[in-house]
C-alpha cells in the first residue's frame, strides 16, 4: 500500500505530463492505476491509437534489387520523378505505353503486321529495339521478319556494311530479311563468288536496289555471270540498277565486263583495279552498248559518303555491330604481345582495313576507270537554228544506230544461250 501511495503521489505531482496509462501486475493479474484517486482498478485497459511514426516522418520507396525481373514488373507501371524540393513523386503510365511495352516484350509472338498503322508500328519497333529484342538469335529474326514483310523499305531503305564482314557472317539471315532496299554497300568484305549474300542479290526481294557497291570482294567473271543471269535471260533481278561499283576486283576480266552490258539502266559504273587486258576496247564497248562515257575525273557517286544506313532498324544494325565487337574483345589481350613484337622490331599483322586502303592506292596508280551517262549540257542557253538542227540530226543518227545495235545484240543473246546458262537458270 505504501508503494501504491508513493506511486500515486508521484503521478499526482507530475500530473501535468501526459504519460498515459500505467499498468501494474499483482497476483498474476494486470491492473490499471487510477491517476486521480491513486487507487488500483481492476478494469480492462482502454486501448489508445498506436502511432508508429511521427507526423513529420517521410518514407523512401525502395525495391528489391536482387531480382531485376520482379523490380521491372513492379516499377514498370509508374514513372518516378523528383521534385524541386528533392521529394520522390510517382505517376501512373498511360494505358497506351503499358500495352506498347507488353507487346514489345512479346514481339516475337506476333502473327502478322500487314495492314497495321505505320505510326504505331514505328513506335512498337522502337520499343522492341530499346529492349534489344532484335539481337536475340531466334526470336529476333522472327520479329524482324514480321516488320519487313509488312513495311519493306520503311524498316530499312539503305544499308551500309562496308568492312563489316563479321556482322555479315553473324547476322546473315537477319540481313537477308530486309526487303526493298535501294542502296547496299558491301565494300571491302571479301565475300567471294560463292557467298550466300551475293546469291540473295538475284532474288526478287532486292530487285529494288539502285545502288550496289561491291568494291574489293574477290569477285571474278564467274560471280558476275551468276549475278547477272536473271537480268540477261529472264529480265529479273537487278534490272533497276543505276550505280555499280566493281573496283578492286583484279579477277574480273574483259569477259566479265560483257555480262554487265545487260544493265541497260546504269548511270554510273566503276571498274577500276580490275584485270582488264584491252582497256580501250572495253571503253568503246561500254560506250556503244550502254551509253556510258569514260570519266577523267573521279565521280562523287563512288566516294562512299552517300551510302548510309537509314530506316527504323538503324540502331539495330549498330547493336549488331556492338555485339560482334564485344564478342571479339578477348583479342585485346594480345596487345601486350604485339607491343613486345613492335619493341623488338618485328612486323605485326596488317588488318583488313589497311588492305582496303592499299588496294585503293593501287587503283589510283593504275588508272581511273569510272563511267557515267552523259547528260545534255547548255540546254538553257540560246543556240542558233543551224547549230541546233545539226545537233538534232547527229543525235537522231546516234539513236538510230544505238537501236539497231540493241536489236542485233538482243537477237544474238536470245540465239546464243549456252548450256551453262540454261543450267544456271534452272537453279533459280
RODO-2510 file (C-alpha; in nm, 4 decimals, decimal comma):
residues 428
     n   res          X          Y          Z
     1     x     0,0000     0,0000     0,0000
     2     x     0,2847     0,2356     0,0784
     3     x     0,4270     0,1595    -0,2660
     4     x     0,0969     0,2360    -0,4373
     5     x     0,0542     0,5561    -0,2320
     6     x     0,4024     0,6705    -0,3297
     7     x     0,3306     0,5933    -0,6964
     8     x     0,0017     0,7817    -0,6815
     9     x     0,1781     1,0724    -0,5133
    10     x     0,4362     1,0835    -0,7908
    11     x     0,1707     1,0624    -1,0539
    12     x    -0,0296     1,3344    -0,8830
    13     x     0,2711     1,5601    -0,8577
    14     x     0,3617     1,5065    -1,2215
    15     x     0,0082     1,5041    -1,3498
    16     x     0,0973     1,7728    -1,5980
    17     x     0,2922     1,5117    -1,8015
    18     x     0,0870     1,3004    -2,0407
    19     x     0,2481     0,9658    -1,9644
    20     x    -0,0599     0,7610    -2,0490
    21     x    -0,1997     0,4696    -1,8516
    22     x     0,0255     0,2747    -1,6128
    23     x    -0,0249    -0,0992    -1,5673
    24     x     0,0707    -0,2939    -1,2543
    25     x     0,0805    -0,6746    -1,2318
    26     x    -0,0364    -0,8060    -0,8929
    27     x    -0,1062    -1,1688    -0,8067
    28     x    -0,0803    -1,2669    -1,1706
    29     x    -0,3356    -1,0071    -1,2882
    30     x    -0,2901    -0,6766    -1,4717
    31     x    -0,4369    -0,3669    -1,3090
    32     x    -0,4590    -0,0006    -1,4130
    33     x    -0,3514     0,2720    -1,1719
    34     x    -0,6118     0,5495    -1,1326
    35     x    -0,4162     0,8710    -1,1513
    36     x    -0,6866     1,0907    -0,9903
    37     x    -0,7551     0,8896    -0,6719
    38     x    -0,4300     0,6951    -0,6630
    39     x    -0,6149     0,3645    -0,6472
    40     x    -0,5730     0,0479    -0,8477
    41     x    -0,8762    -0,0502    -1,0507
    42     x    -0,9279    -0,3934    -1,1945
    43     x    -1,0633    -0,2615    -1,5214
    44     x    -0,9739    -0,3687    -1,8719
    45     x    -0,7432    -0,1084    -2,0184
    46     x    -0,8724     0,1126    -2,2925
    47     x    -0,6540     0,0941    -2,5990
    48     x    -0,5308     0,4159    -2,7458
    49     x    -0,4444     0,4612    -3,1140
    50     x    -0,0874     0,3490    -3,1658
    51     x     0,1280     0,5708    -3,3936
    52     x     0,4376     0,4035    -3,5337
    53     x     0,5893     0,7167    -3,6913
    54     x     0,5517     1,0811    -3,6095
    55     x     0,3549     1,3108    -3,8302
    56     x     0,6642     1,4681    -3,9921
    57     x     0,8237     1,1328    -4,0780
    58     x     0,8813     1,0527    -4,4508
    59     x     0,9333     0,7101    -4,6079
    60     x     1,1505     0,6387    -4,9176
    61     x     1,0266     0,3659    -5,1510
    62     x     1,2971     0,1024    -5,2184
    63     x     1,2605    -0,2056    -5,4360
    64     x     1,4284    -0,5412    -5,4137
    65     x     1,7376    -0,5153    -5,6315
    66     x     1,8199    -0,8848    -5,6268
    67     x     1,5572    -0,9821    -5,8818
    68     x     1,5607    -0,7477    -6,1840
    69     x     1,2513    -0,9025    -6,3377
    70     x     1,0444    -0,8521    -6,0228
    71     x     1,1693    -0,4956    -5,9916
    72     x     1,0819    -0,4289    -6,3572
    73     x     0,7321    -0,5678    -6,3152
    74     x     0,6693    -0,3632    -6,0006
    75     x     0,8001    -0,0327    -6,1315
    76     x     0,7006    -0,0684    -6,4969
    77     x     0,3585     0,0836    -6,4377
    78     x     0,4920     0,4002    -6,2745
    79     x     0,7106     0,6945    -6,3668
    80     x     0,9344     0,8142    -6,0819
    81     x     1,0487     1,1759    -6,0754
    82     x     1,1998     1,4121    -5,8184
    83     x     1,0501     1,7494    -5,7303
    84     x     1,2454     2,0684    -5,6746
    85     x     1,2398     2,0056    -5,3006
    86     x     1,4005     1,6630    -5,3530
    87     x     1,0884     1,4603    -5,2830
    88     x     1,0160     1,1463    -5,4810
    89     x     0,6996     1,1595    -5,6885
    90     x     0,5497     0,8814    -5,8949
    91     x     0,2725     0,8888    -6,1521
    92     x     0,0977     0,6088    -6,3394
    93     x     0,1848     0,5466    -6,7044
    94     x    -0,0746     0,5736    -6,9781
    95     x    -0,2582     0,2666    -7,0981
    96     x    -0,1019     0,3038    -7,4444
    97     x     0,2533     0,2937    -7,3074
    98     x     0,1711    -0,0086    -7,0911
    99     x     0,0233    -0,2000    -7,3838
   100     x     0,3129    -0,0943    -7,6074
   101     x     0,5639    -0,2230    -7,3545
   102     x     0,3818    -0,5528    -7,3141
   103     x     0,3639    -0,6146    -7,6900
   104     x     0,7290    -0,5200    -7,7380
   105     x     0,8281    -0,7699    -7,4690
   106     x     0,6422    -1,0397    -7,6638
   107     x     0,7058    -0,9098    -8,0160
   108     x     0,8250    -1,2494    -8,1388
   109     x     0,4738    -1,3927    -8,0849
   110     x     0,3063    -1,1538    -8,3320
   111     x     0,1450    -1,3389    -8,6222
   112     x     0,1374    -1,0552    -8,8758
   113     x     0,1586    -0,6747    -8,9000
   114     x     0,0174    -0,6364    -9,2509
   115     x    -0,2411    -0,3572    -9,2508
   116     x    -0,1296    -0,2226    -8,9129
   117     x    -0,0819     0,1591    -8,8983
   118     x     0,2724     0,2700    -8,9749
   119     x     0,2867     0,5311    -8,6979
   120     x     0,2053     0,2777    -8,4265
   121     x     0,4313     0,0173    -8,5862
   122     x     0,7268     0,2558    -8,5751
   123     x     0,6742     0,3152    -8,2032
   124     x     0,6430    -0,0580    -8,1478
   125     x     0,9660    -0,1191    -8,3386
   126     x     1,1470     0,1480    -8,1345
   127     x     1,0205    -0,0019    -7,8074
   128     x     1,1354    -0,3510    -7,9082
   129     x     1,4656    -0,2080    -8,0286
   130     x     1,5217    -0,0355    -7,6924
   131     x     1,4708    -0,3727    -7,5226
   132     x     1,7226    -0,5250    -7,7719
   133     x     1,4721    -0,7824    -7,8910
   134     x     1,6222    -0,7949    -8,2414
   135     x     1,9640    -0,9001    -8,1130
   136     x     1,8365    -1,2341    -7,9831
   137     x     1,9341    -1,5302    -8,2044
   138     x     1,5976    -1,6907    -8,2907
   139     x     1,3229    -1,4643    -8,1618
   140     x     1,4916    -1,1521    -8,3007
   141     x     1,4948    -1,2912    -8,6550
   142     x     1,1294    -1,3920    -8,6317
   143     x     1,0242    -1,0491    -8,5067
   144     x     1,2309    -0,8668    -8,7672
   145     x     1,0754    -1,0697    -9,0483
   146     x     0,7261    -0,9648    -8,9371
   147     x     0,8201    -0,5975    -8,9686
   148     x     1,0000    -0,6316    -9,3028
   149     x     0,7142    -0,8271    -9,4565
   150     x     0,4662    -0,5554    -9,3663
   151     x     0,6630    -0,2319    -9,4146
   152     x     0,9519    -0,3078    -9,6507
   153     x     1,1779    -0,0082    -9,7069
   154     x     1,0428     0,1759    -9,4018
   155     x     1,2299    -0,0669    -9,1811
   156     x     1,5474    -0,0127    -9,3848
   157     x     1,5909     0,1608    -9,7201
   158     x     1,9715     0,1874    -9,7218
   159     x     2,2259    -0,0490    -9,5661
   160     x     2,5986     0,0191    -9,5320
   161     x     2,8097    -0,2853    -9,4365
   162     x     3,1418    -0,1505    -9,5558
   163     x     3,4254    -0,3516    -9,3969
   164     x     3,1771    -0,5273    -9,1635
   165     x     3,2347    -0,8863    -9,2717
   166     x     3,1934    -1,0075    -8,9108
   167     x     2,8427    -0,8610    -8,8933
   168     x     2,7571    -1,0303    -9,2237
   169     x     2,8780    -1,3677    -9,1003
   170     x     2,6950    -1,3412    -8,7668
   171     x     2,3689    -1,1809    -8,8853
   172     x     2,3364    -1,3163    -9,2390
   173     x     1,9761    -1,4340    -9,2030
   174     x     1,8705    -1,1033    -9,0499
   175     x     2,0352    -0,9116    -9,3342
   176     x     1,8618    -1,1311    -9,5895
   177     x     1,5250    -1,0483    -9,4314
   178     x     1,5470    -0,6809    -9,5377
   179     x     1,3318    -0,6080    -9,8416
   180     x     1,3019    -0,3240   -10,0912
   181     x     1,6494    -0,1844   -10,0252
   182     x     1,7535     0,0938   -10,2622
   183     x     2,1211     0,1178   -10,1577
   184     x     2,3535    -0,1619   -10,0453
   185     x     2,7229    -0,1133    -9,9650
   186     x     2,9258    -0,4353    -9,9291
   187     x     3,2676    -0,2882    -9,9974
   188     x     3,5843    -0,4461    -9,8533
   189     x     3,4047    -0,7550    -9,7197
   190     x     3,5978    -1,0278    -9,9127
   191     x     3,2802    -1,2222    -9,9893
   192     x     3,3924    -1,4112   -10,2992
   193     x     3,1859    -1,5623   -10,5804
   194     x     3,0133    -1,8351   -10,3774
   195     x     2,8823    -1,6278   -10,0885
   196     x     2,5171    -1,6734    -9,9965
   197     x     2,4553    -1,2996    -9,9778
   198     x     2,5604    -1,2487   -10,3419
   199     x     2,3170    -1,5197   -10,4437
   200     x     2,0482    -1,3368   -10,2463
   201     x     2,1073    -1,0265   -10,4620
   202     x     1,9433    -1,2014   -10,7566
   203     x     1,6161    -1,2600   -10,5676
   204     x     1,3036    -1,0525   -10,6225
   205     x     1,3260    -0,9147   -10,2663
   206     x     1,6232    -0,6999   -10,3760
   207     x     1,5027    -0,6091   -10,7230
   208     x     1,4566    -0,2526   -10,5973
   209     x     1,8313    -0,1987   -10,5415
   210     x     1,9515     0,1017   -10,7412
   211     x     2,2940     0,1499   -10,5855
   212     x     2,5219    -0,1514   -10,5342
   213     x     2,8816    -0,1215   -10,4135
   214     x     3,0892    -0,4403   -10,4353
   215     x     3,4366    -0,2972   -10,4113
   216     x     3,7209    -0,5327   -10,3061
   217     x     3,5158    -0,8522   -10,2692
   218     x     3,7363    -1,1045   -10,4536
   219     x     3,4857    -1,1308   -10,7391
   220     x     3,5637    -1,2937   -11,0729
   221     x     3,3908    -1,3484   -11,4062
   222     x     3,2027    -1,6480   -11,2650
   223     x     3,0489    -1,4377   -10,9883
   224     x     2,9368    -1,1701   -11,2340
   225     x     2,7904    -1,4381   -11,4584
   226     x     2,5800    -1,5768   -11,1750
   227     x     2,4771    -1,2327   -11,0544
   228     x     2,3613    -1,1138   -11,3990
   229     x     2,1975    -1,4363   -11,5214
   230     x     1,8385    -1,3414   -11,4191
   231     x     1,8745    -0,9995   -11,5839
   232     x     2,0311    -1,1325   -11,9038
   233     x     1,7766    -1,4079   -11,9664
   234     x     1,4643    -1,3551   -11,7530
   235     x     1,4722    -0,9739   -11,7274
   236     x     1,4503    -1,0021   -11,3463
   237     x     1,6780    -0,9406   -11,0525
   238     x     1,8933    -0,6266   -11,0552
   239     x     1,7174    -0,4756   -11,3564
   240     x     1,6718    -0,1352   -11,1847
   241     x     2,0410    -0,0909   -11,1023
   242     x     2,1707     0,2638   -11,1583
   243     x     2,5095     0,2729   -10,9809
   244     x     2,7505    -0,0230   -10,9708
   245     x     3,0968    -0,0333   -10,8129
   246     x     3,3180    -0,3325   -10,9002
   247     x     3,6551    -0,1734   -10,8402
   248     x     3,9486    -0,3510   -10,6706
   249     x     3,8467    -0,6937   -10,8043
   250     x     4,1509    -0,7991   -11,0101
   251     x     3,9955    -1,1330   -11,1137
   252     x     3,7347    -0,9584   -11,3318
   253     x     3,8458    -0,9617   -11,6971
   254     x     3,7049    -0,8491   -12,0316
   255     x     3,4685    -1,1478   -12,0334
   256     x     3,3101    -1,0428   -11,7035
   257     x     3,2564    -0,6883   -11,8277
   258     x     3,0495    -0,8351   -12,1123
   259     x     2,7977    -0,9648   -11,8564
   260     x     2,7480    -0,6111   -11,7248
   261     x     2,6139    -0,4896   -12,0584
   262     x     2,2741    -0,6309   -11,9633
   263     x     2,2256    -0,3484   -11,7117
   264     x     2,0667    -0,1025   -11,9531
   265     x     1,9649     0,1478   -11,6841
   266     x     2,3157     0,2032   -11,5496
   267     x     2,4142     0,5651   -11,4961
   268     x     2,7489     0,5132   -11,3214
   269     x     2,9996     0,2271   -11,3358
   270     x     3,3373     0,1809   -11,1661
   271     x     3,5699    -0,0985   -11,2852
   272     x     3,8978     0,0488   -11,1629
   273     x     4,1516    -0,2018   -11,0409
   274     x     4,0146    -0,4948   -11,2438
   275     x     4,2149    -0,7327   -11,4590
   276     x     4,1264    -0,5917   -11,7998
   277     x     4,3542    -0,6782   -12,0899
   278     x     4,2296    -0,4463   -12,3645
   279     x     4,1144    -0,1343   -12,1818
   280     x     4,0416     0,0720   -12,4938
   281     x     3,8196    -0,1984   -12,6400
   282     x     3,6244    -0,2253   -12,3148
   283     x     3,5768     0,1534   -12,3001
   284     x     3,4399     0,1610   -12,6557
   285     x     3,2151    -0,1357   -12,5905
   286     x     3,0639     0,0200   -12,2793
   287     x     3,0098     0,3485   -12,4586
   288     x     2,8433     0,1905   -12,7600
   289     x     2,6167    -0,0622   -12,5877
   290     x     2,5246     0,1097   -12,2595
   291     x     2,5884     0,4733   -12,3471
   292     x     2,8348     0,5411   -12,0631
   293     x     3,1248     0,7802   -12,1113
   294     x     3,4677     0,7367   -11,9559
   295     x     3,5274     0,9963   -11,6843
   296     x     3,8672     1,1581   -11,6477
   297     x     3,7821     1,2892   -11,3012
   298     x     3,6770     1,0677   -11,0032
   299     x     3,2997     1,0693   -10,9605
   300     x     3,1230     1,1627   -10,6389
   301     x     2,8955     0,8605   -10,6653
   302     x     3,1829     0,6320   -10,5655
   303     x     3,3251     0,8162   -10,2640
   304     x     3,1070     0,6061   -10,0277
   305     x     2,9765     0,9114    -9,8455
   306     x     2,6217     0,8950    -9,9804
   307     x     2,5573     0,5362    -9,8710
   308     x     2,4444     0,5244    -9,5087
   309     x     2,2214     0,3006    -9,3018
   310     x     1,8792     0,4647    -9,2939
   311     x     1,5458     0,3397    -9,1597
   312     x     1,3808     0,2138    -8,8436
   313     x     1,6483    -0,0529    -8,7973
   314     x     1,9427     0,1875    -8,7979
   315     x     2,0041     0,1395    -8,4258
   316     x     1,9511    -0,2351    -8,4653
   317     x     2,2446    -0,2609    -8,7056
   318     x     2,4563    -0,0646    -8,4565
   319     x     2,3540    -0,3070    -8,1811
   320     x     2,4650    -0,5977    -8,4008
   321     x     2,7996    -0,4338    -8,4579
   322     x     2,8491    -0,3647    -8,0863
   323     x     2,7625    -0,7261    -8,0017
   324     x     3,0173    -0,8518    -8,2553
   325     x     3,2835    -0,6175    -8,1204
   326     x     3,2158    -0,7294    -7,7634
   327     x     3,2429    -1,0932    -7,8718
   328     x     3,5824    -1,0171    -8,0256
   329     x     3,7118    -0,8359    -7,7144
   330     x     3,9251    -1,1293    -7,5880
   331     x     4,1658    -1,0495    -7,8709
   332     x     4,2553    -0,7278    -7,6885
   333     x     4,4671    -0,9361    -7,4501
   334     x     4,7155    -0,9777    -7,7314
   335     x     4,8084    -0,6102    -7,7284
   336     x     5,0998    -0,6718    -7,4925
   337     x     5,2374    -0,9337    -7,7292
   338     x     5,2101    -0,7031    -8,0314
   339     x     5,3713    -0,4225    -7,8313
   340     x     5,6605    -0,6532    -7,7457
   341     x     5,6984    -0,7537    -8,1087
   342     x     5,6987    -0,3885    -8,2097
   343     x     5,9618    -0,3153    -7,9436
   344     x     6,1919    -0,5879    -8,0737
   345     x     6,1499    -0,4687    -8,4302
   346     x     5,9249    -0,7454    -8,5656
   347     x     5,6413    -0,6635    -8,8042
   348     x     5,2847    -0,7213    -8,6895
   349     x     4,9824    -0,8413    -8,8804
   350     x     4,8131    -0,5951    -9,1174
   351     x     4,4388    -0,5611    -9,0689
   352     x     4,1765    -0,5751    -9,3407
   353     x     4,1097    -0,2023    -9,3265
   354     x     4,4671    -0,1282    -9,4202
   355     x     4,4471    -0,3765    -9,7054
   356     x     4,1469    -0,1952    -9,8441
   357     x     4,3378     0,1326    -9,8338
   358     x     4,6341    -0,0257   -10,0091
   359     x     4,4097    -0,1526   -10,2847
   360     x     4,2647     0,1967   -10,3246
   361     x     4,6161     0,3335   -10,3660
   362     x     4,6922     0,0697   -10,6306
   363     x     4,3809     0,1594   -10,8271
   364     x     4,4718     0,5266   -10,8207
   365     x     4,8157     0,4428   -10,9525
   366     x     4,6866     0,2087   -11,2254
   367     x     4,4231     0,4470   -11,3544
   368     x     4,0646     0,5555   -11,3121
   369     x     3,8010     0,3536   -11,4995
   370     x     3,4792     0,5228   -11,3962
   371     x     3,1925     0,5750   -11,6386
   372     x     2,8858     0,7963   -11,6323
   373     x     2,5920     0,8674   -11,8544
   374     x     2,6440     1,1960   -12,0309
   375     x     2,3662     1,4488   -11,9859
   376     x     2,2627     1,7270   -12,2235
   377     x     2,4600     2,0370   -12,1309
   378     x     2,3848     2,4043   -12,2001
   379     x     2,0247     2,3193   -12,2772
   380     x     1,9035     2,6525   -12,1384
   381     x     2,1410     2,8668   -12,3455
   382     x     2,0126     3,0230   -12,6700
   383     x     2,1510     2,8415   -12,9752
   384     x     2,1352     2,9197   -13,3451
   385     x     1,8868     2,7287   -13,5538
   386     x     2,1549     2,5775   -13,7758
   387     x     2,3636     2,4551   -13,4844
   388     x     2,0578     2,3187   -13,3065
   389     x     1,9453     2,1409   -13,6227
   390     x     2,2881     1,9826   -13,6735
   391     x     2,2897     1,8588   -13,3149
   392     x     1,9416     1,7114   -13,3552
   393     x     2,0481     1,5260   -13,6724
   394     x     2,3555     1,3871   -13,5012
   395     x     2,1508     1,2783   -13,2009
   396     x     1,8903     1,1120   -13,4230
   397     x     2,1633     0,9221   -13,6097
   398     x     2,3191     0,8086   -13,2841
   399     x     1,9817     0,6927   -13,1515
   400     x     1,9059     0,5012   -13,4692
   401     x     2,2447     0,3292   -13,4635
   402     x     2,2079     0,2513   -13,0964
   403     x     1,8625     0,0988   -13,1521
   404     x     1,9927    -0,1136   -13,4383
   405     x     2,2808    -0,2381   -13,2254
   406     x     2,0489    -0,3145   -12,9359
   407     x     1,8163    -0,5154   -13,1575
   408     x     2,1104    -0,7011   -13,3070
   409     x     2,2654    -0,7758   -12,9680
   410     x     1,9267    -0,8812   -12,8238
   411     x     1,8778    -1,1259   -13,1114
   412     x     2,2256    -1,2607   -13,0575
   413     x     2,1559    -1,3017   -12,6871
   414     x     1,8367    -1,4968   -12,7483
   415     x     2,0115    -1,7171   -13,0021
   416     x     2,3443    -1,7650   -12,8244
   417     x     2,2366    -1,9166   -12,4935
   418     x     2,4860    -2,1770   -12,3865
   419     x     2,4176    -2,4934   -12,1943
   420     x     2,5817    -2,3433   -11,8874
   421     x     2,3371    -2,0523   -11,8955
   422     x     2,0409    -2,2887   -11,9040
   423     x     2,1865    -2,4917   -11,6174
   424     x     2,2367    -2,1734   -11,4192
   425     x     1,8787    -2,0609   -11,4833
   426     x     1,7434    -2,3927   -11,3684
   427     x     1,8966    -2,3313   -11,0268
   428     x     1,6759    -2,0248   -10,9671
***
